[in-house]
Amino acid sequence: MDKNETKACFEATKVVAIIRGMEPDVCVRLSEAYRAGGIRLVEVTFNLAGDLSATATAIRAVRAALPDMHVGAGTVLSVEQLNMAVAAGAEFMVTPSVDTAVIRAAAAAGLVTMPGAFTPSEMVTAHAAGADYVKIFPVRALGPAYVKDVLAPLKHLKLVAVGGVSPDNVADYMAAGCVGVGASGSLVRKDWIAAGEYDKITEVARGLVENAGK
């Protein structure tokens, strides 16, 4: 696992695909579709209301099937979850909130860190704790103008927009100063998955990557 390689890949492709609540075999099929569309980072989230080990199993499955993909764990709220993710081979970790103990533990384990924050104070706290990137979440409630306003005095932050990001608005967030985005939505449409229409998911992935690079 090379932390710098994961970061370089993210900053080149600019999109993390977020998978929630899917079985390991579906996570693999989705990841194949993402890769075909140009996405190289996949976040598999923990389900705090379910079996935490299922996420670790899915991370292992994707890494085994697609060794050139960078796979991470999402909704990491404890060091226990972090340790499960590390044992499964996760290369990065994402959280919806700022927990400095988890951020520091992830950094010490060699993972790329992307904690979630909503306010400038939370973003600065996350950065000071060692965050490589700060996820603005949920960015849907704030919009690109908020990103631009935050970065005016805090240009040293590497911000990632998450929440309602689509091929239609990803360029706006990049233009506002984000280094990348996290996306779910049409990347995990259950009707397309049920119908085996992974080609449609690939097209959404391709749109995100292409528009993020404009």
C-alpha positions in Angstrom: 0.0 0.0 0.0 1.5 3.3 -1.1 -0.3 6.3 0.4 1.3 8.8 -2.1 0.2 6.6 -5.0 -3.4 6.6 -3.7 -3.3 10.4 -3.3 -1.8 10.9 -6.8 -4.5 8.7 -8.3 -7.3 10.6 -6.6 -6.0 14.0 -7.5 -5.6 12.8 -11.2 -9.1 11.3 -11.5 -10.8 13.5 -8.9 -13.7 11.1 -8.1 -14.4 8.6 -5.3 -17.3 6.3 -5.9 -19.3 5.6 -2.7 -21.0 2.2 -2.2 -23.5 1.7 0.6 -25.3 -1.4 1.6 -24.3 -3.7 -1.2 -23.2 -7.3 -1.1 -19.6 -8.1 -1.9 -20.3 -9.5 -5.3 -22.3 -6.4 -6.3 -19.5 -4.2 -4.9 -17.1 -6.0 -7.3 -19.5 -5.6 -10.3 -20.0 -1.9 -9.5 -16.2 -1.4 -9.1 -15.7 -2.9 -12.6 -18.2 -0.5 -14.0 -16.5 2.4 -12.3 -13.1 1.5 -13.5 -14.4 1.2 -17.1 -15.7 4.8 -16.7 -12.4 6.1 -15.4 -13.0 6.1 -11.6 -10.1 4.5 -9.7 -11.2 5.0 -6.0 -14.0 3.2 -4.4 -15.3 3.8 -0.8 -17.3 1.0 0.8 -19.2 2.3 3.8 -19.8 0.7 7.1 -23.4 0.0 8.0 -23.6 1.0 11.7 -27.1 -0.7 12.0 -25.9 -3.9 10.5 -22.9 -6.3 10.4 -19.7 -4.3 10.4 -17.7 -7.3 9.1 -19.7 -7.1 5.9 -17.8 -4.0 4.9 -14.4 -5.6 5.6 -15.5 -8.6 3.4 -16.5 -6.3 0.6 -13.2 -4.4 0.7 -11.3 -7.7 0.5 -13.5 -8.8 -2.4 -12.9 -5.7 -4.5 -9.2 -5.6 -3.7 -8.8 -9.2 -4.7 -10.8 -8.8 -8.0 -9.4 -5.4 -9.0 -5.9 -4.9 -7.6 -5.5 -1.7 -9.6 -8.4 0.0 -7.9 -7.8 1.9 -4.6 -10.4 0.7 -2.1 -11.3 2.5 1.2 -13.7 2.4 4.1 -16.4 4.9 4.7 -18.4 6.0 7.8 -15.5 5.1 10.0 -16.5 6.4 13.4 -14.2 4.4 15.7 -10.7 3.0 16.0 -12.3 -0.5 16.1 -13.8 0.1 12.7 -10.6 1.6 11.4 -8.7 -1.5 12.5 -11.2 -3.7 10.7 -10.7 -1.7 7.6 -6.9 -1.8 7.8 -7.0 -5.6 8.3 -9.2 -5.9 5.2 -6.6 -3.9 3.1 -8.3 -0.5 3.0 -6.0 2.2 1.5 -8.0 5.2 2.7 -10.7 6.0 5.2 -13.6 8.5 5.1 -15.8 9.7 7.9 -18.9 11.9 8.1 -17.6 13.8 11.1 -14.4 15.0 12.8 -12.9 12.6 15.3 -9.3 13.6 15.9 -8.4 10.2 17.5 -9.7 8.3 14.5 -7.9 10.7 12.1 -4.6 10.3 13.9 -4.9 6.5 14.1 -5.6 6.3 10.4 -2.7 8.5 9.6 -0.4 6.4 11.8 -1.6 3.3 10.0 -0.6 4.7 6.7 -4.1 5.4 5.3 -5.1 8.4 3.3 -7.6 10.3 5.5 -10.7 12.1 4.4 -12.8 13.2 7.4 -16.1 15.0 7.0 -16.7 18.5 8.2 -19.4 21.2 7.7 -17.9 24.4 9.2 -14.6 26.1 8.8 -13.7 25.4 12.4 -14.3 21.7 11.9 -12.3 21.7 8.7 -9.3 23.4 10.4 -9.5 20.9 13.3 -9.5 18.0 10.9 -6.5 19.4 9.0 -4.6 20.0 12.2 -5.2 16.4 13.2 -3.5 15.2 10.1 -6.3 14.9 7.5 -5.0 14.6 3.9 -8.3 15.9 2.6 -11.4 17.3 4.2 -14.8 16.2 3.0 -17.4 18.9 3.0 -20.5 17.0 4.0 -23.4 17.4 3.2 -22.3 19.8 0.5 -25.8 19.7 -1.1 -27.0 22.1 1.6 -24.2 24.6 0.9 -23.3 24.6 -2.8 -20.2 25.6 -4.7 -20.3 29.2 -3.5 -19.7 28.0 0.1 -16.6 26.1 -1.0 -15.2 29.2 -2.7 -15.9 31.4 0.4 -14.2 28.9 2.7 -11.1 28.6 0.6 -10.7 32.4 0.4 -8.9 32.5 3.8 -8.1 28.7 4.0 -6.3 28.0 0.7 -4.2 25.3 2.3 -7.1 23.0 2.7 -7.8 20.2 0.2 -11.6 20.0 0.1 -13.7 17.2 -1.3 -17.4 17.8 -2.1 -19.8 15.0 -1.1 -23.6 14.9 -1.1 -25.6 15.4 -4.2 -22.7 15.6 -6.6 -23.5 14.5 -10.2 -22.1 14.9 -13.7 -24.2 18.0 -14.0 -22.7 19.9 -11.1 -19.3 18.4 -10.5 -17.5 21.0 -12.7 -19.0 23.7 -10.5 -17.4 22.2 -7.4 -14.1 21.8 -9.1 -14.2 25.4 -10.3 -14.9 26.6 -6.8 -11.6 25.0 -5.6 -12.3 21.4 -4.6 -9.6 18.9 -5.4 -12.1 16.2 -5.9 -15.6 14.8 -5.1 -17.3 11.8 -3.7 -20.4 10.5 -5.5 -23.1 7.9 -5.0 -26.6 8.5 -6.5 -26.7 7.1 -10.0 -23.5 5.2 -9.4 -25.5 2.8 -7.2 -29.0 2.9 -8.8 -30.7 -0.2 -7.6 -32.9 -0.6 -10.6 -29.9 -0.6 -13.0 -28.1 -3.1 -10.7 -31.2 -5.4 -10.6 -31.4 -5.3 -14.4 -27.7 -5.9 -14.8 -27.4 -2.6 -16.6 -23.9 -1.8 -15.4 -23.1 -0.1 -18.7 -25.4 2.8 -17.6 -23.4 3.1 -14.4 -20.2 3.2 -16.4 -21.6 6.1 -18.4 -22.4 8.0 -15.2 -18.8 7.3 -14.0 -17.4 8.5 -17.2 -19.4 11.7 -17.1 -18.2 12.5 -13.6 -14.6 12.0 -14.4 -14.7 13.9 -17.7 -16.7 16.8 -16.2 -14.5 16.9 -13.1 -11.5 17.4 -15.3 -12.9 20.3 -17.3 
